[in-house]
């Protein structure tokens, strides 16, 4: 039953709209935040050099703070922002489809979880957003010991 619900396009659209509402709200309140997403769904313009791209974990947490936050916007169903990567701070415009955002995080706490993002393409996808979150060892700090 849950799997069927997560596959339902209407439910996915509800979660996408909810994520967009939350992001608009955070912009309105001038609140910096992070998004956890599968890096395979992310576009970089210009493309990241291979040595930088290869170091990004499959599920990457992008923190929208300082200049990155100031450059962020929602446009045509995508969260778009500028960020620097690697030791050389390689600049790229990052485009994240809102429906592929697994979590929105404020002050190290998830405030939104998109369960449908983890089932859009079953191949090589985690079974749950928790599995996606735990796939990146750096995210363990979000859990109390």
N, C-alpha and C positions, 0 to 999 in steps of 0.2 A: 504493500500500500504506500509506504513512504517513498519508495523508488518511483512509483507511478506519479506521485505528486511532484517529486523533484524533476521529473521528465516533462511535466505539463508546461506548455508554452505560456499559458495565462499566468501561472504561478511565477514563472521566471520573469515575466513582464512586471508583475507586482513588485518583486524584489528589486528589479532594476530601477523602477520608479522610486522605490523607497530609498535605495542607495543614492540616487540623484538628489532626492529631497534632503537627505542628511548632508550631502556634500554642499548643496546650496546653503543650508542652514549654517554649516561650519564656516563657509565663506562670509556669510552675513555677520557672524559673531567674531570674525577675524581669528578663528581658532586653527592653529596648525594641527596636522594630523598625518597619519600614515595609511597606506593601502597595501594589503598583501595580495599578490596576484601571481598567477602562473606566467613566468617570463616569456613563454612561447606565444602568448597572446598579445604581447607588448610590441609596439613599433617604436623604433629609434630613428630619428632623422637629424643628422646623418647617422647611418648605421654605425654601431659600436665596432671598434677594431676587434678582431677575433680573440686576441689575448685578453681583452676586457670582458667581452661577452661570455667567454668560456668560464670566467670566474663567478658569474652571477649564478646563485642557486636556482634550482627549478622554480621554487616558490620564493619570490623576492619581496621584501618589505621595502617599499619606497617611502621615505619620510619627507613630507612636504613641510619644510621649515625654511626660514630665512628667504633667500632669493628664490629658491624652488617654489615655496609657497606663494610668493608674490607673483610669480609667473603663471600660476595654475589657473585653469579655467575649465568649464564644461562646454563642450562643443560637439554637436551631432552625435550624442551618446557616448562621447569619449572624455575621459579626464586627461587633459593635456598640460604638461609642465616642462620646464627646462631644468636639466640637472647635469652635474659633472660626474664623471666616472673614472675610476682608476687613479693611480699615483699622479698622472699628468692632468687630472681633472678634465678629461675629454668631454666637451660640451655636446649635448644632444637634446632634441625635443622629444619627449616621451609621450606616447599616446596609449592609454589604457582603456579598452572597451569597458564601460561601466558594468556590464553583465558578467565580466570575468573577474571583477574584484571579489575576492574571497572574504576579506574583512576590512573594515575601516577601524582604525585604532587611534585613540586619543589618550595621551599620557600613559602609554604602555598598557591600556585596557581596550579590548575590542568592544566597540559600541554598535557594530553591525556585523552580522555574519550572513553570507549569501550561500546557502546550502546548494542552490542550483548551479553555481559556478563550478562545483566539483563534479558534476555529472553531465555537462554539456557535450563533452567528447569522451566517452568512457575509456578509450584507449590511453593507457599510461596516466590515468588520472587517479587521484586519491579517492578513497571511498567516502571520506568525510572532510569537512573543513578542518576538523581537529587534526586529522592525519596530515593535511597540507601544512597546517601551522607547525606541527612537530617535525616536519621534514627538514626544517631549517633550525639547526642547533641554537642559533642566536635567539630564537623565539622562546626558549625555555624560561627566560627571565620574566615572562608574562604570567608564570604560574607560581603560586606561593608554595613554599616547601614545608 
